[in-house]
Amino acid sequence: MKRSQAAPNQKAKDVMTRNVLRVQPDWPIEQLTQFLVKHSISGAPVTAEDGQLIGVVSLSDVARANTLTDEDLQPTAHDYYLQMLDAYDAGADIPRLEREASQIKVSEIMTPVVIDVDHDATVQRVAEIMIENRVHRLFVTQGGKIEGVVTTLDMLKAIRDL
C-alpha cells in the first residue's frame, strides 16, 4: 500500500473530510437513524436552513434517547455526556420514554454546543481539542459555516502517514 508522505506541520484543512453530510433539527429520530446507517457514519452536524451549524448528533444520542424522560430531553452544554452519566446511578431504574421515536426530534437529543476549529489549526491543536473535550469529531468552520470535519479516523490516517 502506497502512503503519501505527511508534512510535519499539517493543518486541519489538510486532513479534514470535505464532504460533510448534515442533518436537520426537525428530523425525527427514526429518519436520523436511517440516515446515519445508510451513510455508515456515527454522527453528523445539525444545521439550520441557512446552513449555520447549531449542534451535533450521534448514534450515542439516539441510544440515550431510548432511556431518557421528556424532562431529560433539554439541550445543555457540551459536557452533556458527562452530566448525563453523573445524573444516574448505575443500578437505577431509568424511566422509558412514553413518546414514540417518531415524535422525538433531532433538536431534542443533539448536543447544542459545537466544538469547531479553524482550517489553519495544526493537527497537534486538533488532537489537543479532541482530547480535552472527549469528542470524536471536530468541525472545520469559517464564518459559522462548515468546510469539513476532522474525525478520529482522519487523525489516525495522518499519524499513519507521518
Secondary structure, 3 states (H helix, E strand, C coil): CCCCCCCCCCEHHHHCECCCCCECCCCEHHHHHHHHHHCCCCEEEEECCCCCEEEEEEHHHHHHHCCCCHHHCCCCCCCHHHHHHHHCCCCCCCCCCCCCHHHCEHHHHCECCCCEEECCCEHHHHHHHHHHHCCCEEEEEECCEEEEEEEHHHHHHHHHCC
